[in-house]
Amino acid sequence: MKSKEFYVVIERDEDGIYVGEVPQIKACYSQGETIDELMQNIREVIEMCLEELEEQSTTEFIGIQRVVV
């Protein structure tokens, strides 16, 4: 199987838990008490999401922009 590269947007919530989301895959997110735990968890979630989306295409990640209002 060909390797695919995904970007993970990581935030830390008010309880100090790291939350990661993969913008290229709808509803693909996970959490962990450390960055390492988050990344391990998000890999598993990505694999599950890819199995469900096997015949569907994913969007291409372009970038992240900061907006100040």
C-alpha positions as CSV (number, residue, x, y, z in Angstrom):
1,M,0.0,0.0,0.0
2,K,1.3,3.4,-0.9
3,S,1.9,5.8,2.0
4,K,-0.2,8.9,2.2
5,E,0.7,12.1,4.0
6,F,-1.8,14.0,6.2
7,Y,-1.6,17.2,8.2
8,V,-2.9,17.2,11.8
9,V,-4.1,20.5,13.3
10,I,-3.3,20.3,17.1
11,E,-4.9,22.3,19.9
12,R,-4.8,22.0,23.6
13,D,-8.2,22.2,25.4
14,E,-8.9,23.9,28.8
15,D,-8.1,20.6,30.6
16,G,-4.6,20.3,29.0
17,I,-5.7,17.5,26.6
18,Y,-4.3,17.6,23.1
19,V,-6.9,17.4,20.4
20,G,-6.0,16.7,16.7
21,E,-8.0,17.0,13.6
22,V,-7.1,16.0,10.0
23,P,-8.6,18.6,7.7
24,Q,-8.4,16.4,4.6
25,I,-10.8,13.8,6.1
26,K,-14.2,14.8,7.3
27,A,-14.8,14.0,11.0
28,C,-11.3,12.6,11.5
29,Y,-10.1,13.7,14.9
30,S,-8.7,12.2,18.2
31,Q,-7.1,13.3,21.5
32,G,-4.4,12.4,23.9
33,E,-2.8,13.4,27.1
34,T,0.6,14.0,25.3
35,I,1.5,14.8,21.7
36,D,3.0,11.3,21.3
37,E,-0.3,9.7,22.5
38,L,-2.3,12.0,20.3
39,M,-0.2,11.1,17.2
40,Q,-0.5,7.4,17.9
41,N,-4.3,7.7,18.3
42,I,-4.7,9.9,15.2
43,R,-2.8,7.4,13.1
44,E,-5.3,4.7,14.1
45,V,-8.3,7.0,13.4
46,I,-6.8,8.0,10.0
47,E,-6.5,4.3,9.1
48,M,-10.2,3.7,10.2
49,C,-11.4,6.7,8.2
50,L,-9.5,5.7,5.1
51,E,-11.1,2.2,5.2
52,E,-14.5,3.9,5.3
53,L,-13.5,6.3,2.5
54,E,-11.7,3.8,0.4
55,E,-13.6,4.5,-2.8
56,Q,-14.1,8.2,-2.1
57,S,-11.5,10.9,-2.7
58,T,-10.2,13.1,0.0
59,T,-9.6,16.9,-0.4
60,E,-6.1,18.3,-0.8
61,F,-4.7,20.3,2.2
62,I,-3.6,23.7,1.0
63,G,-2.6,25.5,4.2
64,I,-3.7,27.2,7.4
65,Q,-4.4,30.9,7.6
66,R,-4.7,33.0,10.7
67,V,-7.6,35.5,10.8
68,V,-7.7,38.3,13.3
69,V,-11.1,39.9,14.0
